[in-house]
């Protein structure tokens, strides 16, 4: 299976990474798991926000990648776009954790641009 398709799995794991960081070392009650995250502050709060944004960004990426793959966009292009997307989304989360808002927004914009390029590629326009 090409890396481009594996990247869908990687993109779906990123929110779990940010959630694990948000919960790390915090008092946790499995009966009320969202209470701890709702009360988080500082970097834990930002990790939770990164998790939420990663879930929000995932469906459009997965759909775009699958559509591009089904439309037979060259595998090399898909692999490059997949690497760029995963790295940008990883950077997005790390920027959230380190409170680098402008760089975080640039990473978000780059990731969204990859999604657009995948759709445009699937349409044969790129």
N, CA, C and O atoms as a Tinker XYZ file with bonds, in Angstrom:
   504  protein
     1  N      0.846000   -1.171000    0.000000    73     2
     2  CA     0.000000    0.000000    0.000000    64     1     3
     3  C      0.894000    1.237000    0.000000    63     2     4     5
     4  O      1.873000    1.290000    0.743000    81     3
     5  N      0.568000    2.226000   -0.822000    73     3     6
     6  CA     1.413000    3.420000   -0.894000    64     5     7
     7  C      1.334000    4.262000    0.387000    63     6     8     9
     8  O      0.351000    4.222000    1.126000    81     7
     9  N      2.405000    5.023000    0.617000    73     7    10
    10  CA     2.446000    5.887000    1.801000    64     9    11
    11  C      1.251000    6.829000    1.846000    63    10    12    13
    12  O      0.731000    7.125000    2.921000    81    11
    13  N      0.820000    7.296000    0.692000    73    11    14
    14  CA    -0.306000    8.235000    0.642000    64    13    15
    15  C     -1.515000    7.684000    1.385000    63    14    16    17
    16  O     -2.197000    8.424000    2.094000    81    15
    17  N     -1.786000    6.399000    1.231000    73    15    18
    18  CA    -2.924000    5.801000    1.925000    64    17    19
    19  C     -2.612000    5.565000    3.402000    63    18    20    21
    20  O     -3.492000    5.707000    4.252000    81    19
    21  N     -1.381000    5.210000    3.708000    73    19    22
    22  CA    -0.985000    5.073000    5.119000    64    21    23
    23  C     -1.097000    6.408000    5.846000    63    22    24    25
    24  O     -1.338000    6.446000    7.052000    81    23
    25  N     -0.921000    7.501000    5.108000    73    23    26
    26  CA    -0.983000    8.821000    5.738000    64    25    27
    27  C     -2.361000    9.109000    6.313000    63    26    28    29
    28  O     -2.486000    9.921000    7.230000    81    27
    29  N     -3.393000    8.465000    5.797000    73    27    30
    30  CA    -4.732000    8.634000    6.349000    64    29    31
    31  C     -4.752000    8.094000    7.780000    63    30    32    33
    32  O     -5.321000    8.713000    8.679000    81    31
    33  N     -4.132000    6.947000    7.975000    73    31    34
    34  CA    -4.022000    6.397000    9.329000    64    33    35
    35  C     -3.198000    7.332000   10.214000    63    34    36    37
    36  O     -3.585000    7.614000   11.348000    81    35
    37  N     -2.075000    7.807000    9.705000    73    35    38
    38  CA    -1.241000    8.724000   10.490000    64    37    39
    39  C     -2.016000    9.977000   10.887000    63    38    40    41
    40  O     -1.937000   10.429000   12.030000    81    39
    41  N     -2.757000   10.529000    9.948000    73    39    42
    42  CA    -3.542000   11.730000   10.242000    64    41    43
    43  C     -4.621000   11.446000   11.281000    63    42    44    45
    44  O     -4.992000   12.335000   12.048000    81    43
    45  N     -5.121000   10.230000   11.310000    73    43    46
    46  CA    -6.148000    9.885000   12.298000    64    45    47
    47  C     -5.557000    9.610000   13.675000    63    46    48    49
    48  O     -6.285000    9.621000   14.668000    81    47
    49  N     -4.260000    9.366000   13.753000    73    47    50
    50  CA    -3.592000    9.117000   15.035000    64    49    51
    51  C     -3.159000   10.431000   15.698000    63    50    52    53
    52  O     -3.055000   10.493000   16.923000    81    51
    53  N     -2.907000   11.469000   14.916000    73    51    54
    54  CA    -2.451000   12.738000   15.485000    64    53    55
    55  C     -3.383000   13.282000   16.575000    63    54    56    57
    56  O     -2.889000   13.725000   17.612000    81    55
    57  N     -4.708000   13.270000   16.385000    73    55    58
    58  CA    -5.553000   13.768000   17.473000    64    57    59
    59  C     -5.378000   12.977000   18.772000    63    58    60    61
    60  O     -5.464000   13.535000   19.865000    81    59
    61  N     -5.131000   11.679000   18.637000    73    59    62
    62  CA    -4.932000   10.844000   19.824000    64    61    63
    63  C     -3.641000   11.221000   20.542000    63    62    64    65
    64  O     -3.576000   11.182000   21.770000    81    63
    65  N     -2.619000   11.583000   19.781000    73    63    66
    66  CA    -1.360000   12.041000   20.375000    64    65    67
    67  C     -1.591000   13.301000   21.196000    63    66    68    69
    68  O     -1.126000   13.400000   22.332000    81    67
    69  N     -2.320000   14.277000   20.614000    73    67    70
    70  CA    -2.566000   15.528000   21.331000    64    69    71
    71  C     -3.451000   15.282000   22.558000    63    70    72    73
    72  O     -3.265000   15.929000   23.588000    81    71
    73  N     -4.405000   14.362000   22.460000    73    71    74
    74  CA    -5.246000   14.033000   23.613000    64    73    75
    75  C     -4.418000   13.412000   24.722000    63    74    76    77
    76  O     -4.582000   13.762000   25.891000    81    75
    77  N     -3.540000   12.503000   24.370000    73    75    78
    78  CA    -2.680000   11.867000   25.377000    64    77    79
    79  C     -1.840000   12.917000   26.099000    63    78    80    81
    80  O     -1.677000   12.861000   27.318000    81    79
    81  N     -1.313000   13.866000   25.346000    73    79    82
    82  CA    -0.530000   14.932000   25.983000    64    81    83
    83  C     -1.403000   15.798000   26.878000    63    82    84    85
    84  O     -0.979000   16.183000   27.968000    81    83
    85  N     -2.609000   16.109000   26.434000    73    83    86
    86  CA    -3.511000   16.943000   27.224000    64    85    87
    87  C     -3.868000   16.273000   28.554000    63    86    88    89
    88  O     -4.048000   16.946000   29.569000    81    87
    89  N     -3.967000   14.960000   28.535000    73    87    90
    90  CA    -4.358000   14.224000   29.739000    64    89    91
    91  C     -3.173000   13.799000   30.590000    63    90    92    93
    92  O     -3.355000   13.408000   31.743000    81    91
    93  N     -1.967000   13.867000   30.048000    73    91    94
    94  CA    -0.775000   13.371000   30.748000    64    93    95
    95  C     -0.580000   14.099000   32.072000    63    94    96    97
    96  O     -0.474000   15.325000   32.113000    81    95
    97  N     -0.535000   13.328000   33.149000    73    95    98
    98  CA    -0.263000   13.882000   34.460000    64    97    99
    99  C     -1.426000   14.610000   35.103000    63    98   100   101
   100  O     -1.319000   15.041000   36.251000    81    99
   101  N     -2.543000   14.759000   34.389000    73    99   102
   102  CA    -3.704000   15.449000   34.957000    64   101   103
   103  C     -4.567000   14.432000   35.701000    63   102   104   105
   104  O     -4.595000   13.257000   35.334000    81   103
   105  N     -5.270000   14.876000   36.742000    73   103   106
   106  CA    -6.203000   13.951000   37.409000    64   105   107
   107  C     -7.280000   13.543000   36.411000    63   106   108   109
   108  O     -7.837000   14.393000   35.715000    81   107
   109  N     -7.569000   12.278000   36.338000    73   107   110
   110  CA    -8.462000   11.788000   35.292000    64   109   111
   111  C     -9.547000   10.923000   35.897000    63   110   112   113
   112  O     -9.267000   10.061000   36.731000    81   111
   113  N    -10.769000   11.145000   35.487000    73   111   114
   114  CA   -11.917000   10.360000   35.916000    64   113   115
   115  C    -12.578000    9.793000   34.665000    63   114   116   117
   116  O    -13.181000   10.535000   33.890000    81   115
   117  N    -12.469000    8.504000   34.468000    73   115   118
   118  CA   -12.998000    7.874000   33.267000    64   117   119
   119  C    -14.528000    7.922000   33.216000    63   118   120   121
   120  O    -15.111000    7.669000   32.162000    81   119
   121  N    -15.180000    8.239000   34.321000    73   119   122
   122  CA   -16.626000    8.404000   34.319000    64   121   123
   123  C    -17.019000    9.744000   33.702000    63   122   124   125
   124  O    -18.130000    9.905000   33.198000    81   123
   125  N    -16.086000   10.708000   33.749000    73   123   126
   126  CA   -16.326000   12.051000   33.211000    64   125   127
   127  C    -15.085000   12.522000   32.457000    63   126   128   129
   128  O    -14.443000   13.489000   32.867000    81   127
   129  N    -14.746000   11.854000   31.370000    73   127   130
   130  CA   -13.457000   12.143000   30.711000    64   129   131
   131  C    -13.334000   13.565000   30.172000    63   130   132   133
   132  O    -12.220000   14.081000   30.087000    81   131
   133  N    -14.408000   14.200000   29.814000    73   131   134
   134  CA   -14.324000   15.535000   29.227000    64   133   135
   135  C    -14.175000   16.633000   30.269000    63   134   136   137
   136  O    -13.775000   17.751000   29.944000    81   135
   137  N    -14.493000   16.320000   31.511000    73   135   138
   138  CA   -14.401000   17.327000   32.578000    64   137   139
   139  C    -12.954000   17.786000   32.753000    63   138   140   141
   140  O    -12.688000   18.981000   32.880000    81   139
   141  N    -12.028000   16.836000   32.759000    73   139   142
   142  CA   -10.613000   17.178000   32.941000    64   141   143
   143  C    -10.130000   18.067000   31.804000    63   142   144   145
   144  O     -9.451000   19.066000   32.039000    81   143
   145  N    -10.477000   17.710000   30.582000    73   143   146
   146  CA   -10.023000   18.498000   29.439000    64   145   147
   147  C    -10.687000   19.870000   29.409000    63   146   148   149
   148  O    -10.062000   20.848000   28.999000    81   147
   149  N    -11.935000   19.954000   29.835000    73   147   150
   150  CA   -12.624000   21.245000   29.852000    64   149   151
   151  C    -12.001000   22.194000   30.874000    63   150   152   153
   152  O    -12.052000   23.412000   30.705000    81   151
   153  N    -11.417000   21.638000   31.928000    73   151   154
   154  CA   -10.805000   22.458000   32.975000    64   153   155
   155  C     -9.314000   22.690000   32.754000    63   154   156   157
   156  O     -8.670000   23.374000   33.550000    81   155
   157  N     -8.766000   22.135000   31.690000    73   155   158
   158  CA    -7.325000   22.247000   31.451000    64   157   159
   159  C     -6.921000   23.699000   31.203000    63   158   160   161
   160  O     -7.709000   24.511000   30.718000    81   159
   161  N     -5.689000   23.997000   31.545000    73   159   162
   162  CA    -5.115000   25.325000   31.293000    64   161   163
   163  C     -3.735000   25.155000   30.694000    63   162   164   165
   164  O     -3.187000   24.053000   30.673000    81   163
   165  N     -3.172000   26.258000   30.204000    73   163   166
   166  CA    -1.801000   26.241000   29.688000    64   165   167
   167  C     -1.626000   25.297000   28.516000    63   166   168   169
   168  O     -2.487000   25.199000   27.642000    81   167
   169  N     -0.490000   24.597000   28.512000    73   167   170
   170  CA    -0.164000   23.736000   27.376000    64   169   171
   171  C     -1.121000   22.564000   27.265000    63   170   172   173
   172  O     -1.341000   22.061000   26.163000    81   171
   173  N     -1.701000   22.110000   28.379000    73   171   174
   174  CA    -2.679000   21.018000   28.296000    64   173   175
   175  C     -3.940000   21.481000   27.567000    63   174   176   177
   176  O     -4.516000   20.739000   26.772000    81   175
   177  N     -4.356000   22.702000   27.843000    73   175   178
   178  CA    -5.511000   23.257000   27.149000    64   177   179
   179  C     -5.218000   23.379000   25.657000    63   178   180   181
   180  O     -6.057000   23.048000   24.819000    81   179
   181  N     -4.015000   23.860000   25.335000    73   179   182
   182  CA    -3.660000   24.003000   23.928000    64   181   183
   183  C     -3.547000   22.643000   23.247000    63   182   184   185
   184  O     -3.884000   22.518000   22.070000    81   183
   185  N     -3.075000   21.612000   23.972000    73   183   186
   186  CA    -3.029000   20.252000   23.418000    64   185   187
   187  C     -4.445000   19.756000   23.117000    63   186   188   189
   188  O     -4.673000   19.089000   22.108000    81   187
   189  N     -5.380000   20.080000   23.985000    73   187   190
   190  CA    -6.770000   19.702000   23.737000    64   189   191
   191  C     -7.311000   20.434000   22.517000    63   190   192   193
   192  O     -8.021000   19.844000   21.701000    81   191
   193  N     -6.983000   21.704000   22.390000    73   191   194
   194  CA    -7.416000   22.453000   21.204000    64   193   195
   195  C     -6.791000   21.863000   19.935000    63   194   196   197
   196  O     -7.448000   21.785000   18.897000    81   195
   197  N     -5.528000   21.449000   20.018000    73   195   198
   198  CA    -4.871000   20.819000   18.867000    64   197   199
   199  C     -5.593000   19.530000   18.492000    63   198   200   201
   200  O     -5.776000   19.227000   17.313000    81   199
   201  N     -6.002000   18.770000   19.517000    73   199   202
   202  CA    -6.748000   17.534000   19.275000    64   201   203
   203  C     -8.060000   17.830000   18.575000    63   202   204   205
   204  O     -8.423000   17.142000   17.620000    81   203
   205  N     -8.773000   18.841000   19.036000    73   203   206
   206  CA   -10.055000   19.179000   18.416000    64   205   207
   207  C     -9.863000   19.612000   16.963000    63   206   208   209
   208  O    -10.621000   19.207000   16.082000    81   207
   209  N     -8.851000   20.433000   16.720000    73   207   210
   210  CA    -8.613000   20.899000   15.364000    64   209   211
   211  C     -8.172000   19.759000   14.457000    63   210   212   213
   212  O     -8.540000   19.718000   13.283000    81   211
   213  N     -7.384000   18.833000   14.998000    73   211   214
   214  CA    -6.932000   17.695000   14.190000    64   213   215
   215  C     -8.111000   16.839000   13.752000    63   214   216   217
   216  O     -8.149000   16.361000   12.619000    81   215
   217  N     -9.090000   16.641000   14.664000    73   215   218
   218  CA   -10.293000   15.893000   14.271000    64   217   219
   219  C    -11.083000   16.640000   13.221000    63   218   220   221
   220  O    -11.635000   16.033000   12.303000    81   219
   221  N    -11.141000   17.964000   13.352000    73   219   222
   222  CA   -11.888000   18.768000   12.379000    64   221   223
   223  C    -11.249000   18.727000   10.994000    63   222   224   225
   224  O    -11.950000   18.740000    9.982000    81   223
   225  N     -9.924000   18.679000   10.952000    73   223   226
   226  CA    -9.211000   18.698000    9.680000    64   225   227
   227  C     -9.175000   17.325000    9.009000    63   226   228   229
   228  O     -8.995000   17.236000    7.794000    81   227
   229  N     -9.341000   16.272000    9.776000    73   227   230
   230  CA    -9.162000   14.914000    9.251000    64   229   231
   231  C    -10.125000   14.524000    8.133000    63   230   232   233
   232  O     -9.661000   14.011000    7.116000    81   231
   233  N    -11.445000   14.735000    8.257000    73   231   234
   234  CA   -12.351000   14.224000    7.209000    64   233   235
   235  C    -12.065000   14.765000    5.819000    63   234   236   237
   236  O    -12.114000   14.018000    4.842000    81   235
   237  N    -11.766000   16.063000    5.717000    73   235   238
   238  CA   -11.520000   16.620000    4.383000    64   237   239
   239  C    -10.240000   16.048000    3.783000    63   238   240   241
   240  O    -10.169000   15.810000    2.578000    81   239
   241  N     -9.217000   15.825000    4.633000    73   239   242
   242  CA    -7.979000   15.231000    4.122000    64   241   243
   243  C     -8.226000   13.796000    3.651000    63   242   244   245
   244  O     -7.822000   13.420000    2.551000    81   243
   245  N     -8.885000   13.007000    4.484000    73   243   246
   246  CA    -9.134000   11.609000    4.117000    64   245   247
   247  C     -9.943000   11.526000    2.825000    63   246   248   249
   248  O     -9.630000   10.728000    1.942000    81   247
   249  N    -10.976000   12.348000    2.719000    73   247   250
   250  CA   -11.799000   12.340000    1.507000    64   249   251
   251  C    -10.985000   12.757000    0.288000    63   250   252   253
   252  O    -11.072000   12.131000   -0.769000    81   251
   253  N    -10.195000   13.817000    0.440000    73   251   254
   254  CA    -9.396000   14.305000   -0.694000    64   253   255
   255  C     -8.368000   13.269000   -1.130000    63   254   256   257
   256  O     -8.185000   13.039000   -2.325000    81   255
   257  N     -7.692000   12.641000   -0.161000    73   255   258
   258  CA    -6.671000   11.642000   -0.504000    64   257   259
   259  C     -7.309000   10.437000   -1.179000    63   258   260   261
   260  O     -6.794000    9.951000   -2.186000    81   259
   261  N     -8.410000    9.952000   -0.648000    73   259   262
   262  CA    -9.069000    8.794000   -1.259000    64   261   263
   263  C     -9.590000    9.121000   -2.651000    63   262   264   265
   264  O     -9.475000    8.304000   -3.565000    81   263
   265  N    -10.153000   10.295000   -2.816000    73   263   266
   266  CA   -10.643000   10.704000   -4.129000    64   265   267
   267  C     -9.488000   10.806000   -5.129000    63   266   268   269
   268  O     -9.596000   10.323000   -6.256000    81   267
   269  N     -8.388000   11.432000   -4.717000    73   267   270
   270  CA    -7.228000   11.560000   -5.611000    64   269   271
   271  C     -6.679000   10.180000   -5.983000    63   270   272   273
   272  O     -6.293000    9.946000   -7.128000    81   271
   273  N     -6.649000    9.277000   -5.012000    73   271   274
   274  CA    -6.158000    7.915000   -5.277000    64   273   275
   275  C     -7.099000    7.197000   -6.242000    63   274   276   277
   276  O     -6.643000    6.526000   -7.169000    81   275
   277  N     -8.413000    7.336000   -6.029000    73   275   278
   278  CA    -9.381000    6.680000   -6.916000    64   277   279
   279  C     -9.345000    7.254000   -8.328000    63   278   280   281
   280  O     -9.632000    6.548000   -9.295000    81   279
   281  N     -8.995000    8.525000   -8.449000    73   279   282
   282  CA    -8.921000    9.160000   -9.762000    64   281   283
   283  C     -7.549000    8.947000  -10.414000    63   282   284   285
   284  O     -7.251000    9.509000  -11.468000    81   283
   285  N     -6.728000    8.125000   -9.764000    73   283   286
   286  CA    -5.435000    7.710000  -10.309000    64   285   287
   287  C     -4.445000    8.868000  -10.491000    63   286   288   289
   288  O     -3.703000    8.921000  -11.472000    81   287
   289  N     -4.454000    9.790000   -9.525000    73   287   290
   290  CA    -3.401000   10.813000   -9.484000    64   289   291
   291  C     -2.092000   10.064000   -9.266000    63   290   292   293
   292  O     -2.059000    9.131000   -8.464000    81   291
   293  N     -1.015000   10.437000   -9.948000    73   291   294
   294  CA     0.249000    9.711000   -9.807000    64   293   295
   295  C      0.666000    9.516000   -8.343000    63   294   296   297
   296  O      0.621000   10.440000   -7.531000    81   295
   297  N      1.069000    8.287000   -8.045000    73   295   298
   298  CA     1.420000    7.922000   -6.671000    64   297   299
   299  C      2.525000    8.802000   -6.100000    63   298   300   301
   300  O      2.494000    9.147000   -4.919000    81   299
   301  N      3.488000    9.163000   -6.917000    73   299   302
   302  CA     4.588000   10.001000   -6.424000    64   301   303
   303  C      4.065000   11.347000   -5.929000    63   302   304   305
   304  O      4.504000   11.841000   -4.891000    81   303
   305  N      3.126000   11.940000   -6.671000    73   303   306
   306  CA     2.542000   13.215000   -6.246000    64   305   307
   307  C      1.766000   13.031000   -4.943000    63   306   308   309
   308  O      1.869000   13.851000   -4.031000    81   307
   309  N      0.994000   11.960000   -4.861000    73   307   310
   310  CA     0.216000   11.707000   -3.652000    64   309   311
   311  C      1.119000   11.505000   -2.446000    63   310   312   313
   312  O      0.833000   11.999000   -1.355000    81   311
   313  N      2.211000   10.777000   -2.646000    73   311   314
   314  CA     3.142000   10.547000   -1.540000    64   313   315
   315  C      3.761000   11.853000   -1.047000    63   314   316   317
   316  O      3.869000   12.077000    0.159000    81   315
   317  N      4.166000   12.708000   -1.975000    73   315   318
   318  CA     4.750000   14.003000   -1.591000    64   317   319
   319  C      3.722000   14.840000   -0.832000    63   318   320   321
   320  O      4.032000   15.400000    0.219000    81   319
   321  N      2.524000   14.924000   -1.351000    73   319   322
   322  CA     1.481000   15.702000   -0.678000    64   321   323
   323  C      1.143000   15.103000    0.689000    63   322   324   325
   324  O      0.860000   15.838000    1.635000    81   323
   325  N      1.171000   13.791000    0.795000    73   323   326
   326  CA     0.892000   13.131000    2.072000    64   325   327
   327  C      1.955000   13.473000    3.106000    63   326   328   329
   328  O      1.632000   13.788000    4.251000    81   327
   329  N      3.217000   13.412000    2.706000    73   327   330
   330  CA     4.304000   13.762000    3.639000    64   329   331
   331  C      4.165000   15.208000    4.078000    63   330   332   333
   332  O      4.281000   15.516000    5.264000    81   331
   333  N      3.921000   16.087000    3.133000    73   331   334
   334  CA     3.781000   17.512000    3.456000    64   333   335
   335  C      2.615000   17.715000    4.420000    63   334   336   337
   336  O      2.742000   18.455000    5.395000    81   335
   337  N      1.483000   17.068000    4.159000    73   335   338
   338  CA     0.313000   17.231000    5.018000    64   337   339
   339  C      0.605000   16.751000    6.438000    63   338   340   341
   340  O      0.345000   17.469000    7.403000    81   339
   341  N      1.141000   15.546000    6.565000    73   339   342
   342  CA     1.403000   14.989000    7.896000    64   341   343
   343  C      2.399000   15.878000    8.656000    63   342   344   345
   344  O      2.216000   16.136000    9.846000    81   343
   345  N      3.436000   16.339000    7.980000    73   343   346
   346  CA     4.413000   17.206000    8.655000    64   345   347
   347  C      3.788000   18.544000    9.065000    63   346   348   349
   348  O      4.057000   19.050000   10.155000    81   347
   349  N      2.964000   19.106000    8.196000    73   347   350
   350  CA     2.301000   20.367000    8.552000    64   349   351
   351  C      1.338000   20.190000    9.711000    63   350   352   353
   352  O      1.261000   21.049000   10.590000    81   351
   353  N      0.605000   19.091000    9.726000    73   351   354
   354  CA    -0.327000   18.864000   10.833000    64   353   355
   355  C      0.418000   18.565000   12.133000    63   354   356   357
   356  O     -0.031000   18.954000   13.211000    81   355
   357  N      1.539000   17.886000   12.033000    73   355   358
   358  CA     2.375000   17.676000   13.215000    64   357   359
   359  C      2.905000   19.021000   13.711000    63   358   360   361
   360  O      2.886000   19.306000   14.908000    81   359
   361  N      3.377000   19.839000   12.775000    73   359   362
   362  CA     3.842000   21.181000   13.118000    64   361   363
   363  C      2.727000   22.016000   13.725000    63   362   364   365
   364  O      2.962000   22.776000   14.664000    81   363
   365  N      1.530000   21.884000   13.206000    73   363   366
   366  CA     0.378000   22.614000   13.731000    64   365   367
   367  C      0.180000   22.286000   15.215000    63   366   368   369
   368  O      0.016000   23.187000   16.039000    81   367
   369  N      0.196000   21.010000   15.542000    73   367   370
   370  CA     0.018000   20.606000   16.937000    64   369   371
   371  C      1.152000   21.074000   17.828000    63   370   372   373
   372  O      0.920000   21.524000   18.950000    81   371
   373  N      2.380000   20.969000   17.333000    73   371   374
   374  CA     3.527000   21.419000   18.123000    64   373   375
   375  C      3.487000   22.924000   18.337000    63   374   376   377
   376  O      3.853000   23.410000   19.407000    81   375
   377  N      3.048000   23.658000   17.333000    73   375   378
   378  CA     2.902000   25.111000   17.484000    64   377   379
   379  C      1.796000   25.442000   18.481000    63   378   380   381
   380  O      1.905000   26.413000   19.230000    81   379
   381  N      0.749000   24.653000   18.493000    73   379   382
   382  CA    -0.299000   24.845000   19.501000    64   381   383
   383  C      0.295000   24.679000   20.895000    63   382   384   385
   384  O      0.090000   25.515000   21.775000    81   383
   385  N      1.042000   23.575000   21.083000    73   383   386
   386  CA     1.625000   23.302000   22.398000    64   385   387
   387  C      2.563000   24.415000   22.856000    63   386   388   389
   388  O      2.580000   24.780000   24.031000    81   387
   389  N      3.335000   24.945000   21.925000    73   387   390
   390  CA     4.322000   25.971000   22.277000    64   389   391
   391  C      3.777000   27.385000   22.146000    63   390   392   393
   392  O      4.529000   28.351000   22.280000    81   391
   393  N      2.489000   27.521000   21.887000    73   391   394
   394  CA     1.796000   28.806000   21.824000    64   393   395
   395  C      2.402000   29.751000   20.783000    63   394   396   397
   396  O      2.622000   30.932000   21.050000    81   395
   397  N      2.666000   29.211000   19.602000    73   395   398
   398  CA     3.173000   30.005000   18.481000    64   397   399
   399  C      2.036000   30.176000   17.470000    63   398   400   401
   400  O      1.941000   29.446000   16.483000    81   399
   401  N      1.185000   31.157000   17.745000    73   399   402
   402  CA    -0.079000   31.303000   17.020000    64   401   403
   403  C      0.105000   31.557000   15.523000    63   402   404   405
   404  O     -0.580000   30.940000   14.707000    81   403
   405  N      1.010000   32.445000   15.157000    73   403   406
   406  CA     1.169000   32.776000   13.740000    64   405   407
   407  C      1.702000   31.582000   12.953000    63   406   408   409
   408  O      1.191000   31.258000   11.881000    81   407
   409  N      2.724000   30.937000   13.487000    73   407   410
   410  CA     3.282000   29.765000   12.814000    64   409   411
   411  C      2.252000   28.641000   12.766000    63   410   412   413
   412  O      2.172000   27.909000   11.780000    81   411
   413  N      1.469000   28.505000   13.826000    73   411   414
   414  CA     0.406000   27.491000   13.853000    64   413   415
   415  C     -0.589000   27.747000   12.727000    63   414   416   417
   416  O     -0.993000   26.819000   12.026000    81   415
   417  N     -0.980000   29.000000   12.555000    73   415   418
   418  CA    -1.928000   29.337000   11.493000    64   417   419
   419  C     -1.349000   29.069000   10.113000    63   418   420   421
   420  O     -2.065000   28.646000    9.206000    81   419
   421  N     -0.052000   29.314000    9.954000    73   419   422
   422  CA     0.599000   29.020000    8.671000    64   421   423
   423  C      0.621000   27.516000    8.397000    63   422   424   425
   424  O      0.421000   27.085000    7.262000    81   423
   425  N      0.864000   26.719000    9.441000    73   423   426
   426  CA     0.822000   25.260000    9.280000    64   425   427
   427  C     -0.584000   24.806000    8.907000    63   426   428   429
   428  O     -0.757000   23.939000    8.049000    81   427
   429  N     -1.587000   25.395000    9.556000    73   427   430
   430  CA    -2.976000   25.055000    9.233000    64   429   431
   431  C     -3.260000   25.387000    7.766000    63   430   432   433
   432  O     -3.822000   24.573000    7.034000    81   431
   433  N     -2.867000   26.590000    7.349000    73   431   434
   434  CA    -3.102000   27.033000    5.976000    64   433   435
   435  C     -2.404000   26.105000    4.977000    63   434   436   437
   436  O     -2.983000   25.750000    3.950000    81   435
   437  N     -1.171000   25.715000    5.274000    73   435   438
   438  CA    -0.450000   24.795000    4.401000    64   437   439
   439  C     -1.143000   23.447000    4.297000    63   438   440   441
   440  O     -1.241000   22.877000    3.210000    81   439
   441  N     -1.626000   22.935000    5.424000    73   439   442
   442  CA    -2.357000   21.666000    5.409000    64   441   443
   443  C     -3.625000   21.761000    4.591000    63   442   444   445
   444  O     -3.962000   20.841000    3.846000    81   443
   445  N     -4.331000   22.872000    4.729000    73   443   446
   446  CA    -5.549000   23.059000    3.949000    64   445   447
   447  C     -5.222000   23.188000    2.460000    63   446   448   449
   448  O     -5.970000   22.699000    1.614000    81   447
   449  N     -4.112000   23.840000    2.144000    73   447   450
   450  CA    -3.682000   23.957000    0.749000    64   449   451
   451  C     -3.415000   22.569000    0.154000    63   450   452   453
   452  O     -3.720000   22.326000   -1.014000    81   451
   453  N     -2.849000   21.666000    0.949000    73   451   454
   454  CA    -2.630000   20.298000    0.472000    64   453   455
   455  C     -3.969000   19.636000    0.137000    63   454   456   457
   456  O     -4.092000   18.966000   -0.888000    81   455
   457  N     -4.967000   19.823000    0.998000    73   455   458
   458  CA    -6.294000   19.258000    0.738000    64   457   459
   459  C     -6.846000   19.798000   -0.585000    63   458   460   461
   460  O     -7.380000   19.044000   -1.398000    81   459
   461  N     -6.711000   21.096000   -0.786000    73   459   462
   462  CA    -7.185000   21.703000   -2.038000    64   461   463
   463  C     -6.418000   21.125000   -3.227000    63   462   464   465
   464  O     -7.019000   20.793000   -4.248000    81   463
   465  N     -5.103000   21.004000   -3.100000    73   463   466
   466  CA    -4.295000   20.433000   -4.196000    64   465   467
   467  C     -4.708000   18.992000   -4.508000    63   466   468   469
   468  O     -4.707000   18.582000   -5.668000    81   467
   469  N     -5.059000   18.233000   -3.480000    73   467   470
   470  CA    -5.516000   16.868000   -3.724000    64   469   471
   471  C     -6.813000   16.868000   -4.518000    63   470   472   473
   472  O     -6.963000   16.095000   -5.465000    81   471
   473  N     -7.747000   17.728000   -4.140000    73   471   474
   474  CA    -9.011000   17.789000   -4.878000    64   473   475
   475  C     -8.773000   18.282000   -6.316000    63   474   476   477
   476  O     -9.343000   17.745000   -7.265000    81   475
   477  N     -7.938000   19.293000   -6.459000    73   475   478
   478  CA    -7.643000   19.832000   -7.792000    64   477   479
   479  C     -6.939000   18.767000   -8.642000    63   478   480   481
   480  O     -7.221000   18.627000   -9.832000    81   479
   481  N     -6.032000   18.029000   -8.028000    73   479   482
   482  CA    -5.351000   16.941000   -8.744000    64   481   483
   483  C     -6.328000   15.876000   -9.186000    63   482   484   485
   484  O     -6.245000   15.365000  -10.303000    81   483
   485  N     -7.261000   15.540000   -8.298000    73   483   486
   486  CA    -8.275000   14.529000   -8.639000    64   485   487
   487  C     -9.124000   14.995000   -9.812000    63   486   488   489
   488  O     -9.590000   14.183000  -10.611000    81   487
   489  N     -9.323000   16.291000   -9.911000    73   487   490
   490  CA   -10.104000   16.844000  -11.021000    64   489   491
   491  C     -9.293000   17.029000  -12.286000    63   490   492   493
   492  O     -9.820000   17.500000  -13.295000    81   491
   493  N     -8.015000   16.666000  -12.251000    73   491   494
   494  CA    -7.160000   16.762000  -13.428000    64   493   495
   495  C     -6.699000   18.176000  -13.733000    63   494   496   497
   496  O     -6.247000   18.456000  -14.843000    81   495
   497  N     -6.810000   19.070000  -12.758000    73   495   498
   498  CA    -6.437000   20.468000  -12.993000    64   497   499
   499  C     -5.025000   20.793000  -12.539000    63   498   500   501
   500  O     -4.538000   21.901000  -12.764000    81   499
   501  N     -4.358000   19.826000  -11.897000    73   499   502
   502  CA    -2.982000   20.051000  -11.429000    64   501   503
   503  C     -2.184000   18.788000  -11.624000    63   502   504
   504  O     -0.998000   18.750000  -11.298000    81   503
